[in-house]
Amino acid sequence: MARRRERRNQHEAHGNHERWLITYADMVTLLMVLFIVMFAISQVDQKRFDQLKDGMAAGFGNNPSPFQGTDQLLAATGARPLEPIRPQIDEEVLTVSAEPDADGKTEERDDRPTRQDARSQAEAEVARLEALRRKIAAALARRGYRGDVAMAIDHRGLRVSLVSRHIVFRANLAELSPRGRSVLDVLAPVLRRLPNQIEIAGHTNQVPVKPKYYPTDWELSAARAVNVLRYLHEQRGLGVHNMSATAYGHEQPLVDPAKRGSQAMNKRVDVVVLSGASDEVRSLFATVLQEGRTP
């Protein structure tokens, strides 16, 4: 029994204390394999790269490879570079043609409207606006409201100013007075028949003070313009598709602020019948009006 116990003790005492070396060796082996694989991947196979390039080109419809953009490659694939985008020129506005001269040579001819053509168009447009002004004046005169409106033709078109000489707008308020609504009732039938765009611009007098019920005079002038627009649309049936409202505050006085009584005139709303003529034609309105030459 003692011999058997002694043999067992001797067997247990013979343990392997270097087993960690096996795990360490496995880890080092795996790291070596990992680095070998990474090194193998880093080596570019030119043949396979060319196959990949050709496959991508075929997938994109035989377009030039995205990896190379030389002219030789474009020619080899039958493609050509994109042409630059050029502006589309309206042929009705600008037409250049070639005509032979006396010697048989051709020279370019510009068919754009000449300065004389623009002048003729300006005279015709001013005459049309002047006829509209007389029509509005006659309608107002029949109702006794001619003094409530100041009219003029400028580079925008015909400006019909609702002045406050007869209290179209009360101080600090944007609501139309009964007389102001009556003036719009006279204007509405004439304006409704026009194809022109109509701009309704609100103004305050030239004194830059804070209104009683609005943060600034800009809000007050905007409210006056919107109230006029809403009355013409909601009460008189004008379409909103050709009307717009703007606000100018005290920045565009109608009368010189130094003149006596100018505050009453500058507190107003302008109903502007915008001209449909081109910028070049409208720039000649002042010259035509100054010379008084209309057909």
MOBELZI-V142117 format. One record per backbone hydrogen bond with DSSP energy under -1.0 kcal/mol. CO is the residue of the C=O (numbers start at 1). NH is the residue of the N-H. If there is no record, write none. Layout:
CO|NH, CO|NH
This chain:
1|5, 2|6, 3|7, 4|8, 5|9, 6|10, 7|11, 8|12, 9|13, 13|15, 18|21, 19|22, 20|24, 21|25, 22|26, 23|27, 24|28, 25|29, 26|30, 27|31, 28|32, 29|33, 30|34, 31|35, 32|36, 33|37, 34|38, 35|39, 36|40, 37|41, 38|42, 45|49, 46|50, 47|51, 48|52, 49|53, 50|54, 51|55, 52|56, 53|57, 54|58, 55|59, 56|60, 57|62, 58|61, 70|74, 71|75, 72|76, 73|77, 74|79, 90|94, 95|111, 97|109, 99|107, 101|104, 105|101, 107|99, 109|97, 114|118, 115|119, 116|120, 117|121, 118|122, 119|123, 120|124, 121|125, 122|126, 123|127, 124|128, 125|129, 126|130, 127|131, 128|132, 129|133, 130|134, 131|135, 132|136, 133|137, 134|138, 135|139, 136|140, 137|141, 138|142, 140|145, 145|148, 146|149, 148|163, 150|161, 152|159, 156|275, 157|154, 158|273, 159|152, 160|271, 161|150, 161|163, 162|269, 164|167, 168|177, 170|173, 177|181, 178|182, 179|183, 180|184, 181|185, 182|186, 183|187, 184|188, 187|191, 188|192, 191|194, 197|274, 198|244, 199|272, 200|246, 201|270, 202|248, 207|209, 216|220, 217|221, 218|222, 219|223, 220|224, 221|225, 222|226, 223|227, 224|228, 225|229, 226|230, 227|231, 228|232, 229|233, 230|234, 231|235, 231|236, 232|238, 240|243, 242|198, 244|200, 246|202, 248|251, 249|204, 256|259, 259|262, 262|266, 263|267, 264|164, 266|268, 268|203, 269|162, 270|201, 271|160, 272|199, 273|158, 278|282, 279|283, 281|284, 282|285, 284|288, 285|289, 286|290, 287|291, 288|292, 288|293
